Structure formats: C-alpha cells, structure tokens
Amino acid sequence: MGVAWTGSEESFQEFIDKYGLTFPQISDDSGSVYTRFEIAYQPALVIVKADGSRESVAGSVNGDLLDQIIREAS
C-alpha cells in the first residue's frame, strides 16, 4: 500500500498516474500512519511480516532490492 504524507489531491493523483501505480494508495495528511510505523521521511518502505514485526528501508527501492526484501520476509 502506498501512503502519501502531505500534498493536494491533485498532486497525489498526478504521482499515481506518472508512475502507473496499481496498488492501493492512501493519503495520510495527519501523519498517523507514518507515526505508527515510526517513519519520519519519504520515500521509505515498511515491510510488515506475518508475525507483526517490521523492517524499514529509508529511500527509494528498486525492483531487485524489493524482490530480495520480500524473499527474506517470507
């Protein structure tokens, strides 16, 4: 799930369209999702594992790194 921290609905939709995002997106103007997962920056990736533990990665993630993270989390 993608989480946008701040910005207008227009810029939010432009980002989704520009990158062809097909997974669910939510707006988090209050910052409550970022606070819950202790993320203070964008971009960031949080993997929530089946046992509830999580792994955070600061910065953008390319396809190879994402595949590795998913394999290790399984």
HELIX and SHEET records of a PDB file:
HELIX    1   1 GLU A    9  TYR A   19  1                                  11    
HELIX    2   2 SER A   32  ARG A   36  1                                   5    
HELIX    3   3 GLY A   63  ALA A   73  1                                  11    
SHEET    1   A 2 GLY A   2  ALA A   4  0                                        
SHEET    2   A 2 GLN A  25  SER A  27  1                                        
SHEET    1   B 2 ALA A  44  VAL A  48  0                                        
SHEET    2   B 2 ARG A  54  ALA A  58 -1                                        
END                                                                             
